[in-house]
Amino acid sequence: MIQRLLESHTAIHQKTPFALQKYTLRKTKKFLRRFTVLPLTVTSLTTYLLDTKEPIKILEMRSETIAMMLSLANVHYGGRYLVIDESGGLLVSAIAERLGLLEHTPTGSEESKEEDTARKRCPDTPLPIANTITLIHPNEQPNLSLLKYFSYDTNNPATSHPLHMHLRTLNWLQLVDPGADSSLEKPEEIPAEILATLKGGKRAAYWRKRRRWEKTSRIVAEAQKGGFDGLLVAAFMDLKGILRHTVPLLKGSAQIVAYSQNREAVIELADCYSASSKAEWMNEGEGVVDDEDGVGDPTIVLAPTVHETRIRRWQVLPGRTHPVMTARGGAEGVVFAGTRVLPVEGKVEARGRFRGQKKRKGDGDNDSDEEASAGGRGGVMPTSPLKKVKAVA
């Protein structure tokens, strides 16, 4: 383009060498575009979606919000995580990036092997038991459209992609009431003699349907078994209803992290696990678990906290202190965090005198006799020899 401009200039032969160099430099700065190709990351994708696309589709989550959620949930390689993601797969992408499951660079030979292994794949292929992401979604199919930026198509996934075996999906009906889901009904078994007489298309459809049923059944059974290392939630749904069904699936010391656009929803959730709610639960008994508006047993979550990740820039001037009016709006980014605990059965009672309790009058001689007898039995000896002499006397 710059060369065309120089050739189309009619009076360029009249310019001095200095003027020609100056004119060329000016056109170069104006029209020449230099750029650097960088690999796509979750942080750059989040920035692009917030600035260019519709932020409401990703629940207006920012990079610092996602980073705090991963940090509070202690997401690390080798863990098993339960995820409820309604941000188009942005949260799943961030977790997969932390687990090392997001990068995929297939070659031509790998793609050909991929097709061969897909044909020869056994129906009872074992699923990984660690470093997995189990996604619960409200619809028939999960919304993971943002994973296409990382070479993973949910409709036609590549078998060589790490997410193909480490990402499991199931809907709420399969988790809460598996008997009511038609996809978990065992397909009719066809004998081998009759199966051999069928056409290739019908035989392939039979095996495809059976493999899908077996994989879904294993995923549902594994999810109901529980033992997950963490729970991460970013959804439009009611947080209390989500935690009522998912927190019992976590193991002890597992971290719970839930994001909401509204501060009120997170504060109400934290209040359900407060000390007053736990005391009310223990006084009224297990009858409270029938309340569909609550979270179930509040004693299984310890130290509920609320975090706000949004940091606004403020204009500080005499009499004119307010947020910068040209800053971008949106959600505040409120995050709930808690720890899953396993309460002991029954009540814990403590007896005896404590160090902080005041000494009553008339107990001096008794205390000396007890200390002397304890020393004779191999217990703790008195610290002062005067007390020992007094006890012996």
DOBA-871212 format. One record per residue (C-alpha): residue number from 1; residue in one letter; chain; x, y, z. Coordinates in steps of 0.001 Angstrom, whole numbers, plus 500000, padded with zeros to 6 digits. Example, Ala and Ser with C-alpha at 12.3 -4.5 7.8 and 13.67 -1.06 7.14 Angstrom:
<sites>
+-------+--------+---------+--------+--------+--------+
| volum | drenba | vexdren |     c1 |     c2 |     c3 |
+-------+--------+---------+--------+--------+--------+
|     1 |      A |       A | 512300 | 495500 | 507800 |
|     2 |      S |       A | 513670 | 498940 | 507140 |
+-------+--------+---------+--------+--------+--------+
</sites>
This chain:
<sites>
+-------+--------+---------+--------+--------+--------+
| volum | drenba | vexdren |     c1 |     c2 |     c3 |
+-------+--------+---------+--------+--------+--------+
|     1 |      M |       A | 500000 | 500000 | 500000 |
|     2 |      I |       A | 502803 | 502421 | 500829 |
|     3 |      Q |       A | 504567 | 501601 | 497579 |
|     4 |      R |       A | 501351 | 502263 | 495630 |
|     5 |      L |       A | 501019 | 505637 | 497356 |
|     6 |      L |       A | 504545 | 506579 | 496370 |
|     7 |      E |       A | 503968 | 505512 | 492755 |
|     8 |      S |       A | 500649 | 507365 | 492457 |
|     9 |      H |       A | 502095 | 510628 | 493809 |
|    10 |      T |       A | 502356 | 512965 | 490844 |
|    11 |      A |       A | 504803 | 515465 | 492362 |
|    12 |      I |       A | 507065 | 513043 | 494164 |
|    13 |      H |       A | 509982 | 513799 | 491808 |
|    14 |      Q |       A | 509885 | 517401 | 493039 |
|    15 |      K |       A | 510545 | 516413 | 496673 |
|    16 |      T |       A | 514008 | 516666 | 498159 |
|    17 |      P |       A | 515534 | 513482 | 499655 |
|    18 |      F |       A | 514754 | 514742 | 503154 |
|    19 |      A |       A | 511118 | 515585 | 502249 |
|    20 |      L |       A | 510709 | 512223 | 500495 |
|    21 |      Q |       A | 511986 | 510377 | 503558 |
|    22 |      K |       A | 509721 | 512409 | 505819 |
|    23 |      Y |       A | 506696 | 511738 | 503563 |
|    24 |      T |       A | 507443 | 508001 | 503461 |
|    25 |      L |       A | 507820 | 507801 | 507242 |
|    26 |      R |       A | 504537 | 509629 | 507777 |
|    27 |      K |       A | 502637 | 507265 | 505475 |
|    28 |      T |       A | 504309 | 504267 | 507087 |
|    29 |      K |       A | 503146 | 505286 | 510549 |
|    30 |      K |       A | 499642 | 505869 | 509259 |
|    31 |      F |       A | 499054 | 502714 | 507200 |
|    32 |      L |       A | 501538 | 500078 | 508347 |
|    33 |      R |       A | 500070 | 497680 | 510920 |
|    34 |      R |       A | 502300 | 495467 | 512983 |
|    35 |      F |       A | 500912 | 492748 | 515271 |
|    36 |      T |       A | 502108 | 489746 | 517218 |
|    37 |      V |       A | 500238 | 486441 | 517268 |
|    38 |      L |       A | 499853 | 485172 | 520846 |
|    39 |      P |       A | 498288 | 481918 | 522072 |
|    40 |      L |       A | 494759 | 482280 | 523377 |
|    41 |      T |       A | 494349 | 482108 | 527162 |
|    42 |      V |       A | 491324 | 482315 | 529411 |
|    43 |      T |       A | 492416 | 485777 | 530570 |
|    44 |      S |       A | 492631 | 487191 | 527044 |
|    45 |      L |       A | 489327 | 485538 | 526113 |
|    46 |      T |       A | 487619 | 487058 | 529149 |
|    47 |      T |       A | 488919 | 490523 | 528275 |
|    48 |      Y |       A | 487743 | 490128 | 524690 |
|    49 |      L |       A | 484255 | 488991 | 525725 |
|    50 |      L |       A | 483867 | 491841 | 528217 |
|    51 |      D |       A | 484981 | 494554 | 525797 |
|    52 |      T |       A | 483606 | 493306 | 522474 |
|    53 |      K |       A | 480862 | 490728 | 522984 |
|    54 |      E |       A | 477876 | 490604 | 525360 |
|    55 |      P |       A | 479193 | 490429 | 528961 |
|    56 |      I |       A | 475868 | 489121 | 530280 |
|    57 |      K |       A | 476503 | 485777 | 528553 |
|    58 |      I |       A | 479511 | 485162 | 530820 |
|    59 |      L |       A | 477721 | 486553 | 533907 |
|    60 |      E |       A | 480021 | 489602 | 533694 |
|    61 |      M |       A | 482847 | 487676 | 535299 |
|    62 |      R |       A | 486242 | 489338 | 535186 |
|    63 |      S |       A | 489676 | 487832 | 535161 |
|    64 |      E |       A | 490282 | 488710 | 538811 |
|    65 |      T |       A | 486982 | 487080 | 539779 |
|    66 |      I |       A | 487890 | 483830 | 538032 |
|    67 |      A |       A | 491369 | 483896 | 539575 |
|    68 |      M |       A | 489916 | 484333 | 543064 |
|    69 |      M |       A | 487456 | 481480 | 542521 |
|    70 |      L |       A | 490231 | 479111 | 541444 |
|    71 |      S |       A | 492371 | 480170 | 544387 |
|    72 |      L |       A | 489599 | 479799 | 546983 |
|    73 |      A |       A | 488583 | 476408 | 545553 |
|    74 |      N |       A | 492215 | 475211 | 545643 |
|    75 |      V |       A | 492044 | 473909 | 542077 |
|    76 |      H |       A | 495151 | 471833 | 541395 |
|    77 |      Y |       A | 496300 | 469023 | 539172 |
|    78 |      G |       A | 494910 | 465619 | 540110 |
|    79 |      G |       A | 491696 | 466770 | 541812 |
|    80 |      R |       A | 488066 | 465953 | 541070 |
|    81 |      Y |       A | 485823 | 469002 | 540818 |
|    82 |      L |       A | 482070 | 469452 | 540613 |
|    83 |      V |       A | 481094 | 472444 | 538452 |
|    84 |      I |       A | 477851 | 474269 | 537684 |
|    85 |      D |       A | 478661 | 476650 | 534842 |
|    86 |      E |       A | 476135 | 478813 | 532986 |
|    87 |      S |       A | 478701 | 481223 | 531529 |
|    88 |      G |       A | 479036 | 479373 | 528232 |
|    89 |      G |       A | 481954 | 477263 | 529458 |
|    90 |      L |       A | 484207 | 480088 | 530657 |
|    91 |      L |       A | 484538 | 478659 | 534176 |
|    92 |      V |       A | 485115 | 475157 | 532792 |
|    93 |      S |       A | 487829 | 476564 | 530527 |
|    94 |      A |       A | 489575 | 478238 | 533465 |
|    95 |      I |       A | 489499 | 475034 | 535523 |
|    96 |      A |       A | 490730 | 472978 | 532565 |
|    97 |      E |       A | 493574 | 475444 | 532023 |
|    98 |      R |       A | 494620 | 475071 | 535663 |
|    99 |      L |       A | 494443 | 471251 | 535385 |
|   100 |      G |       A | 496438 | 471197 | 532149 |
|   101 |      L |       A | 493554 | 469894 | 530008 |
|   102 |      L |       A | 493019 | 472845 | 527665 |
|   103 |      E |       A | 495940 | 472801 | 525230 |
|   104 |      H |       A | 495549 | 470574 | 522191 |
|   105 |      T |       A | 497729 | 470599 | 519055 |
|   106 |      P |       A | 496909 | 467529 | 516940 |
|   107 |      T |       A | 499004 | 466580 | 513923 |
|   108 |      G |       A | 497950 | 464849 | 510726 |
|   109 |      S |       A | 499074 | 461413 | 511929 |
|   110 |      E |       A | 497251 | 461888 | 515221 |
|   111 |      E |       A | 494025 | 462737 | 513415 |
|   112 |      S |       A | 494201 | 459558 | 511338 |
|   113 |      K |       A | 494916 | 457481 | 514450 |
|   114 |      E |       A | 492038 | 459273 | 516118 |
|   115 |      E |       A | 489579 | 457937 | 513572 |
|   116 |      D |       A | 490937 | 454402 | 513852 |
|   117 |      T |       A | 490753 | 454342 | 517646 |
|   118 |      A |       A | 487231 | 455771 | 517540 |
|   119 |      R |       A | 486112 | 452813 | 515451 |
|   120 |      K |       A | 487884 | 450257 | 517645 |
|   121 |      R |       A | 486951 | 451834 | 520987 |
|   122 |      C |       A | 485589 | 449270 | 523427 |
|   123 |      P |       A | 482159 | 450057 | 524983 |
|   124 |      D |       A | 483476 | 449573 | 528548 |
|   125 |      T |       A | 486470 | 451914 | 528273 |
|   126 |      P |       A | 487373 | 452933 | 531853 |
|   127 |      L |       A | 487027 | 456611 | 532690 |
|   128 |      P |       A | 489790 | 458516 | 534514 |
|   129 |      I |       A | 489354 | 458643 | 538279 |
|   130 |      A |       A | 491459 | 461783 | 538907 |
|   131 |      N |       A | 492016 | 465203 | 537339 |
|   132 |      T |       A | 488403 | 465351 | 536158 |
|   133 |      I |       A | 485665 | 467973 | 535768 |
|   134 |      T |       A | 482052 | 466922 | 536341 |
|   135 |      L |       A | 479628 | 469484 | 534921 |
|   136 |      I |       A | 475974 | 469604 | 535996 |
|   137 |      H |       A | 473710 | 471514 | 533595 |
|   138 |      P |       A | 469962 | 472277 | 533644 |
|   139 |      N |       A | 469246 | 471549 | 529970 |
|   140 |      E |       A | 469379 | 468432 | 527867 |
|   141 |      Q |       A | 472776 | 469436 | 526462 |
|   142 |      P |       A | 475433 | 471551 | 528226 |
|   143 |      N |       A | 476224 | 475037 | 526960 |
|   144 |      L |       A | 479991 | 474957 | 526388 |
|   145 |      S |       A | 480166 | 477155 | 523309 |
|   146 |      L |       A | 483328 | 478987 | 524445 |
|   147 |      L |       A | 485358 | 475775 | 524308 |
|   148 |      K |       A | 485405 | 476111 | 520518 |
|   149 |      Y |       A | 488133 | 478731 | 520949 |
|   150 |      F |       A | 490296 | 475968 | 522444 |
|   151 |      S |       A | 489732 | 473419 | 519654 |
|   152 |      Y |       A | 487025 | 471442 | 521454 |
|   153 |      D |       A | 483610 | 471007 | 519852 |
|   154 |      T |       A | 481026 | 469509 | 522205 |
|   155 |      N |       A | 478885 | 468254 | 519302 |
|   156 |      N |       A | 481776 | 466476 | 517598 |
|   157 |      P |       A | 484633 | 466255 | 520136 |
|   158 |      A |       A | 488070 | 465106 | 519092 |
|   159 |      T |       A | 488996 | 461914 | 520921 |
|   160 |      S |       A | 492632 | 463048 | 521249 |
|   161 |      H |       A | 491655 | 466222 | 523115 |
|   162 |      P |       A | 492325 | 465937 | 526886 |
|   163 |      L |       A | 488814 | 467151 | 527691 |
|   164 |      H |       A | 487234 | 464237 | 525840 |
|   165 |      M |       A | 487907 | 461798 | 528699 |
|   166 |      H |       A | 488350 | 464189 | 531625 |
|   167 |      L |       A | 485159 | 466238 | 531173 |
|   168 |      R |       A | 481891 | 464571 | 532264 |
|   169 |      T |       A | 478445 | 466093 | 531848 |
|   170 |      L |       A | 475087 | 465210 | 533390 |
|   171 |      N |       A | 471865 | 467108 | 533960 |
|   172 |      W |       A | 470080 | 467799 | 537226 |
|   173 |      L |       A | 467424 | 465150 | 536609 |
|   174 |      Q |       A | 470068 | 462450 | 536246 |
|   175 |      L |       A | 471647 | 463523 | 539535 |
|   176 |      V |       A | 468545 | 464106 | 541668 |
|   177 |      D |       A | 466135 | 461498 | 540243 |
|   178 |      P |       A | 467914 | 459076 | 537881 |
|   179 |      G |       A | 464868 | 456822 | 537598 |
|   180 |      A |       A | 462851 | 459564 | 535895 |
|   181 |      D |       A | 465391 | 460100 | 533091 |
|   182 |      S |       A | 464711 | 458100 | 529945 |
|   183 |      S |       A | 468349 | 458244 | 528812 |
|   184 |      L |       A | 469339 | 455982 | 531726 |
|   185 |      E |       A | 466981 | 453204 | 530648 |
|   186 |      K |       A | 468960 | 450177 | 529527 |
|   187 |      P |       A | 468531 | 449561 | 525782 |
|   188 |      E |       A | 467136 | 446274 | 524649 |
|   189 |      E |       A | 469901 | 443736 | 524220 |
|   190 |      I |       A | 470079 | 442061 | 520816 |
|   191 |      P |       A | 471598 | 438571 | 520601 |
|   192 |      A |       A | 474809 | 438179 | 518623 |
|   193 |      E |       A | 473147 | 435925 | 516037 |
|   194 |      I |       A | 470489 | 438523 | 515185 |
|   195 |      L |       A | 472999 | 441373 | 515403 |
|   196 |      A |       A | 475182 | 439720 | 512759 |
|   197 |      T |       A | 472300 | 439706 | 510293 |
|   198 |      L |       A | 471607 | 443446 | 510620 |
|   199 |      K |       A | 472914 | 446026 | 508203 |
|   200 |      G |       A | 476046 | 447970 | 509048 |
|   201 |      G |       A | 474198 | 451214 | 509802 |
|   202 |      K |       A | 471724 | 449631 | 512218 |
|   203 |      R |       A | 474469 | 447626 | 513909 |
|   204 |      A |       A | 476614 | 450769 | 514366 |
|   205 |      A |       A | 473616 | 452699 | 515730 |
|   206 |      Y |       A | 472952 | 449906 | 518248 |
|   207 |      W |       A | 476503 | 449910 | 519540 |
|   208 |      R |       A | 476596 | 453715 | 519605 |
|   209 |      K |       A | 473403 | 453841 | 521676 |
|   210 |      R |       A | 474690 | 451175 | 524055 |
|   211 |      R |       A | 478050 | 452930 | 524523 |
|   212 |      R |       A | 476279 | 456200 | 525269 |
|   213 |      W |       A | 474063 | 454477 | 527870 |
|   214 |      E |       A | 477020 | 452772 | 529545 |
|   215 |      K |       A | 479061 | 455981 | 529701 |
|   216 |      T |       A | 476145 | 458017 | 531072 |
|   217 |      S |       A | 475385 | 455348 | 533680 |
|   218 |      R |       A | 478995 | 455320 | 534877 |
|   219 |      I |       A | 479091 | 459125 | 535094 |
|   220 |      V |       A | 475847 | 459284 | 537101 |
|   221 |      A |       A | 476973 | 456496 | 539448 |
|   222 |      E |       A | 480323 | 458216 | 540020 |
|   223 |      A |       A | 478642 | 461575 | 540680 |
|   224 |      Q |       A | 476187 | 460109 | 543184 |
|   225 |      K |       A | 479040 | 458358 | 544963 |
|   226 |      G |       A | 480542 | 461775 | 545744 |
|   227 |      G |       A | 483992 | 462374 | 547142 |
|   228 |      F |       A | 484739 | 465503 | 545078 |
|   229 |      D |       A | 487609 | 467822 | 546006 |
|   230 |      G |       A | 485750 | 471071 | 545351 |
|   231 |      L |       A | 482582 | 472749 | 544121 |
|   232 |      L |       A | 482566 | 475792 | 541816 |
|   233 |      V |       A | 479304 | 477513 | 540869 |
|   234 |      A |       A | 478607 | 480328 | 538394 |
|   235 |      A |       A | 474931 | 480215 | 537484 |
|   236 |      F |       A | 471693 | 482160 | 537198 |
|   237 |      M |       A | 469929 | 479528 | 539310 |
|   238 |      D |       A | 469146 | 479816 | 543015 |
|   239 |      L |       A | 472382 | 479179 | 544900 |
|   240 |      K |       A | 470610 | 477656 | 547888 |
|   241 |      G |       A | 468951 | 475013 | 545738 |
|   242 |      I |       A | 472249 | 474202 | 544040 |
|   243 |      L |       A | 474179 | 473770 | 547295 |
|   244 |      R |       A | 471406 | 471721 | 548892 |
|   245 |      H |       A | 472005 | 468918 | 546354 |
|   246 |      T |       A | 475740 | 469284 | 545671 |
|   247 |      V |       A | 477425 | 469972 | 549031 |
|   248 |      P |       A | 476702 | 466441 | 550385 |
|   249 |      L |       A | 478656 | 465062 | 547394 |
|   250 |      L |       A | 481891 | 466692 | 548583 |
|   251 |      K |       A | 484460 | 465063 | 550808 |
|   252 |      G |       A | 485761 | 466523 | 554040 |
|   253 |      S |       A | 487755 | 469780 | 553794 |
|   254 |      A |       A | 486558 | 470358 | 550221 |
|   255 |      Q |       A | 486180 | 474005 | 549252 |
|   256 |      I |       A | 482884 | 475554 | 548095 |
|   257 |      V |       A | 482940 | 478626 | 545852 |
|   258 |      A |       A | 479825 | 480240 | 544349 |
|   259 |      Y |       A | 479638 | 483359 | 542190 |
|   260 |      S |       A | 476601 | 485571 | 541673 |
|   261 |      Q |       A | 475996 | 488885 | 539976 |
|   262 |      N |       A | 473794 | 490027 | 542862 |
|   263 |      R |       A | 475235 | 490732 | 546282 |
|   264 |      E |       A | 471924 | 489934 | 547993 |
|   265 |      A |       A | 471906 | 486311 | 546779 |
|   266 |      V |       A | 475395 | 485653 | 548164 |
|   267 |      I |       A | 474679 | 487354 | 551496 |
|   268 |      E |       A | 471473 | 485346 | 551887 |
|   269 |      L |       A | 473404 | 482159 | 551164 |
|   270 |      A |       A | 476053 | 483018 | 553747 |
|   271 |      D |       A | 473315 | 483699 | 556300 |
|   272 |      C |       A | 471980 | 480161 | 555789 |
|   273 |      Y |       A | 475293 | 478812 | 557155 |
|   274 |      S |       A | 475636 | 481319 | 560007 |
|   275 |      A |       A | 475886 | 480392 | 563684 |
|   276 |      S |       A | 472245 | 481300 | 564333 |
|   277 |      S |       A | 471057 | 479042 | 561498 |
|   278 |      K |       A | 473164 | 476170 | 562832 |
|   279 |      A |       A | 471784 | 476674 | 566355 |
|   280 |      E |       A | 468214 | 476689 | 565012 |
|   281 |      W |       A | 468921 | 473512 | 563065 |
|   282 |      M |       A | 470294 | 471709 | 566116 |
|   283 |      N |       A | 467345 | 472811 | 568257 |
|   284 |      E |       A | 464617 | 471885 | 565776 |
|   285 |      G |       A | 466195 | 468650 | 564554 |
|   286 |      E |       A | 466296 | 467140 | 561091 |
|   287 |      G |       A | 462784 | 468270 | 560218 |
|   288 |      V |       A | 464236 | 471421 | 558721 |
|   289 |      V |       A | 465749 | 469386 | 555860 |
|   290 |      D |       A | 462277 | 469109 | 554306 |
|   291 |      D |       A | 462249 | 472846 | 553701 |
|   292 |      E |       A | 462863 | 473275 | 549971 |
|   293 |      D |       A | 463775 | 476942 | 550376 |
|   294 |      G |       A | 466788 | 476209 | 552601 |
|   295 |      V |       A | 470175 | 474600 | 552106 |
|   296 |      G |       A | 469536 | 471455 | 554125 |
|   297 |      D |       A | 471942 | 470764 | 556966 |
|   298 |      P |       A | 473861 | 474019 | 557645 |
|   299 |      T |       A | 476348 | 472328 | 559980 |
|   300 |      I |       A | 478231 | 470706 | 557086 |
|   301 |      V |       A | 479695 | 474039 | 555896 |
|   302 |      L |       A | 482237 | 475877 | 558037 |
|   303 |      A |       A | 483468 | 479482 | 557908 |
|   304 |      P |       A | 481143 | 481000 | 555278 |
|   305 |      T |       A | 482665 | 484190 | 553883 |
|   306 |      V |       A | 481717 | 486727 | 551229 |
|   307 |      H |       A | 484334 | 488267 | 548925 |
|   308 |      E |       A | 483956 | 491201 | 546570 |
|   309 |      T |       A | 486490 | 491332 | 543758 |
|   310 |      R |       A | 485406 | 494482 | 541959 |
|   311 |      I |       A | 487818 | 497383 | 542456 |
|   312 |      R |       A | 486648 | 500757 | 541212 |
|   313 |      R |       A | 488806 | 503782 | 540486 |
|   314 |      W |       A | 487849 | 506824 | 542546 |
|   315 |      Q |       A | 488288 | 510502 | 541852 |
|   316 |      V |       A | 489461 | 512142 | 545066 |
|   317 |      L |       A | 489185 | 515938 | 545012 |
|   318 |      P |       A | 488050 | 518453 | 547653 |
|   319 |      G |       A | 484281 | 518027 | 547839 |
|   320 |      R |       A | 484199 | 515835 | 544707 |
|   321 |      T |       A | 485026 | 512289 | 545765 |
|   322 |      H |       A | 483170 | 509711 | 543674 |
|   323 |      P |       A | 483903 | 506756 | 541368 |
|   324 |      V |       A | 485261 | 507608 | 537949 |
|   325 |      M |       A | 482166 | 508177 | 535842 |
|   326 |      T |       A | 483756 | 506884 | 532621 |
|   327 |      A |       A | 484587 | 503496 | 534154 |
|   328 |      R |       A | 482783 | 500447 | 532839 |
|   329 |      G |       A | 479732 | 499288 | 534816 |
|   330 |      G |       A | 478453 | 495788 | 535346 |
|   331 |      A |       A | 478248 | 493294 | 538158 |
|   332 |      E |       A | 480219 | 493743 | 541351 |
|   333 |      G |       A | 481632 | 490230 | 541349 |
|   334 |      V |       A | 480531 | 488769 | 544703 |
|   335 |      V |       A | 481871 | 485335 | 545642 |
|   336 |      F |       A | 480797 | 482990 | 548448 |
|   337 |      A |       A | 483364 | 480632 | 549956 |
|   338 |      G |       A | 483093 | 477899 | 552569 |
|   339 |      T |       A | 484605 | 474602 | 553694 |
|   340 |      R |       A | 482828 | 471255 | 553714 |
|   341 |      V |       A | 483096 | 469508 | 557084 |
|   342 |      L |       A | 481915 | 466173 | 558428 |
|   343 |      P |       A | 480145 | 466732 | 561787 |
|   344 |      V |       A | 480500 | 464041 | 564424 |
|   345 |      E |       A | 477397 | 462126 | 565376 |
|   346 |      G |       A | 475955 | 463052 | 568760 |
|   347 |      K |       A | 476929 | 465862 | 571088 |
|   348 |      V |       A | 480429 | 466652 | 572316 |
|   349 |      E |       A | 480676 | 467183 | 576091 |
|   350 |      A |       A | 483653 | 468533 | 578045 |
|   351 |      R |       A | 484074 | 468085 | 581798 |
|   352 |      G |       A | 486594 | 469209 | 584367 |
|   353 |      R |       A | 488129 | 472462 | 585492 |
|   354 |      F |       A | 489665 | 474704 | 582841 |
|   355 |      R |       A | 492688 | 476931 | 583185 |
|   356 |      G |       A | 490623 | 480076 | 582754 |
|   357 |      Q |       A | 488176 | 479178 | 585549 |
|   358 |      K |       A | 488516 | 481097 | 588822 |
|   359 |      K |       A | 489600 | 479236 | 591932 |
|   360 |      R |       A | 486943 | 478852 | 594590 |
|   361 |      K |       A | 487521 | 479418 | 598274 |
|   362 |      G |       A | 488383 | 476389 | 600420 |
|   363 |      D |       A | 489796 | 474344 | 597550 |
|   364 |      G |       A | 493472 | 474956 | 598350 |
|   365 |      D |       A | 494011 | 471857 | 600500 |
|   366 |      N |       A | 492123 | 469613 | 598144 |
|   367 |      D |       A | 494170 | 470851 | 595201 |
|   368 |      S |       A | 497416 | 470154 | 597105 |
|   369 |      D |       A | 496307 | 466639 | 598005 |
|   370 |      E |       A | 495389 | 465956 | 594377 |
|   371 |      E |       A | 498766 | 467222 | 593155 |
|   372 |      A |       A | 500642 | 465087 | 595675 |
|   373 |      S |       A | 498685 | 461983 | 594805 |
|   374 |      A |       A | 499209 | 462646 | 591106 |
|   375 |      G |       A | 502947 | 462894 | 591675 |
|   376 |      G |       A | 502948 | 459595 | 593571 |
|   377 |      R |       A | 501203 | 457891 | 590634 |
|   378 |      G |       A | 503704 | 459139 | 588124 |
|   379 |      G |       A | 501725 | 462271 | 587259 |
|   380 |      V |       A | 502881 | 465880 | 587167 |
|   381 |      M |       A | 504968 | 466823 | 590222 |
|   382 |      P |       A | 504148 | 470011 | 592182 |
|   383 |      T |       A | 506079 | 473037 | 591044 |
|   384 |      S |       A | 506758 | 474369 | 594534 |
|   385 |      P |       A | 508442 | 472311 | 597335 |
|   386 |      L |       A | 506390 | 474199 | 599969 |
|   387 |      K |       A | 503169 | 472758 | 598570 |
|   388 |      K |       A | 504654 | 469266 | 598769 |
|   389 |      V |       A | 505649 | 469678 | 602420 |
|   390 |      K |       A | 502210 | 471032 | 603254 |
|   391 |      A |       A | 500567 | 468095 | 601545 |
|   392 |      V |       A | 502710 | 465557 | 603408 |
|   393 |      A |       A | 502063 | 467277 | 606738 |
+-------+--------+---------+--------+--------+--------+
</sites>
